Amino acid sequence: MKKNKEVLFISYGAVIAALYTVLTYYAGALNLASGVIQVRFSEALTILAAFTPAAIPGLWIGCIISNILLACDPLDVVFGSFATLIGAIGTFLLTHSYSDEKWYFKSGKKSMFLAPLPPVVSNTLIVPFILAYVYHFEGGIPYFMLTVGAGEVLSCYVLGLILYTALIKRKNQIFLA
């Protein structure tokens, strides 16, 4: 039984990584995946960390693959992906409690509205420095925080909460692990 759970965990992570990559690549085709103004549709998937811990490595690997495919600077690949990883871990921790050597999902409106916050905060704090010091875009860190933060709010709160609402009723059927 343990082996089946491991296979399921890896499968969920792989599917999430693939979805993240495809959605980022699509946003890149619309010039929304990189630059000063970013609205990565794929960041809405960070909400999946509220449903399964497999989303954490899936989102991180998906972000790494996406940034490589978009020909991002290596520092962007590392630190941009790290921002998504921090956000996914934060989402999981805010929406779960630990007791009896097991993680339990915390349902309710409070968890729903807190779930998108970690990726918004982590990307808003990390990505502007990448834009300023790696890509040397014109504008200051506060301006980049505003533009990246606004894009993250659109992706994580607007799109992410739509996804959360669609999945919450079926979470036990979709996320078996």
SULQUICOR-V88517 format. One record per residue. D_LAST is the distance of its C-alpha to the last C-alpha in whole Angstrom. Layout:
BEGIN
D_LAST
D_LAST
END
This chain:
BEGIN
11
10
12
9
6
9
10
7
7
11
11
9
11
14
14
14
17
19
19
20
23
24
24
26
28
29
30
32
34
35
36
33
31
33
37
38
36
32
30
27
25
22
22
21
18
17
16
13
12
13
9
7
9
9
11
14
15
14
17
19
20
20
23
24
25
26
29
30
30
32
34
34
35
34
34
32
29
29
29
28
25
25
25
22
20
22
21
17
17
19
17
14
17
19
16
14
16
16
17
17
15
12
11
12
12
16
17
20
23
23
20
20
23
22
19
22
24
23
23
26
28
27
28
31
32
31
32
36
37
36
38
41
41
39
40
43
43
46
45
44
41
41
41
38
36
37
36
33
32
33
31
28
29
29
26
23
25
27
24
21
22
22
19
17
20
19
15
15
16
13
10
9
10
9
6
4
0
END
